[in-house]
Structures are given as structure tokens and as C-alpha cells.
Amino acid sequence: MSSDNNTQSQNAQGQNAQSQVGHRQGWGIGLVLLVLGAGIIFGTFSVSALPGQDSLGPRLFPALIGGGLVLLGLAHFRLRANTLEGHADVGHWPSLLWMVLGLVIGVVMYKPLGFIPAALVIFVLTARGFASRWDWRHVFVGLLIALIAFFGFTKGLGLNLPIGILSSFSS
């Protein structure tokens, strides 16, 4: 009987510790969303409109995305504040870190290496964050999406995206 009580006590302590970790991770996810959104909004002020563009210019969509991330971060904080203690999910930090790493490396690579390699890295590392293992299909699909986005923006919308290291292949 005593060993059953000890086992139950240890299980309760383990679940409580796991709940506290999950609760902290939930706040961390909200903070990451909030900081990322604020960074995107701040970065939109460095983008200038080209002559002939209307007043919205190229700032509209990044500002909307940044604002959406800020709202998601705030909503996440509210959700976590209303979560009953002991019912918080644990989350998965490695997945979040893969996705944040992809965004950070993509932003750093954007100007020197160009849009296509940066978008490819963002897609592959985000896919790695969602998937359980590495897969070459992530690279293929990421490259396909990056090429469609690049040509859609440059040829379809007439925007200039950095070509970077691929400039030797362009005519």
C-alpha cells in the first residue's frame, strides 16, 4: 500500500513539473510571436515605395503579416493566462527552434545570397520543425515554391527581389 502511495505521489510530482514546463513554453511561444511580429513591422519602415506606386506600396503585406503575428502573440498570452494550472500542454521546443532558426538564417541570407536561397532555407528548416526527420522532398518543394514566388513577384508584379548568388544564371 505504501509503495502505491509513493508511486502516485511521484506521478503527481512528475505531471506537475511537466505542466510547469508546458506553461513556461506556452509563454515563450507567445513571446516569440510577439517579437517576430514587432520585428517585421519595424522592418517594413525600411522599405520604400517606388515612384508610381500608390500610397500602400510594398509595405502593406509585411505590415499585415507582422500585425497578425503580434495579434497571435497577444492572443497566445491571453490563452495561457486563462489556462487552468495542470492542463497546459508541454509543446515541443526543438520544433520551434528549427522554425525560428529558419527565419533568422533566411533574413540574414536574403540580401547577400538572394530571395530564392533564403526562401529555400526558410522552407526547409520550417519543414524540419514540423516533420520528424530530414527529407529531400522538403528541398524540392521549397525550391519549387521559392521559384514560383520569385517569378510571381518579379515578372507578375514587377517587383525587384534580390537575385544574389544566382545572378550569374540570369540573362
Buried (B, 14 or more C-beta within 10 A) or exposed (E): EEEEEEEEEEEEEEEEEBBEBBBEBBBBBBEBBBBBBBBBBEBBEEEEEEEEEEEEEBBEEBBEBBBEBBEBBBEBBEEBEEBEEEEBEEBEEEBBEBBBBBBBBBBEBBEEBBBBBBBBBBBBBBBBBEEEEEEEEBBEBBBEBBBEBBEEBBEEEEEEBBBBEBEEEEE
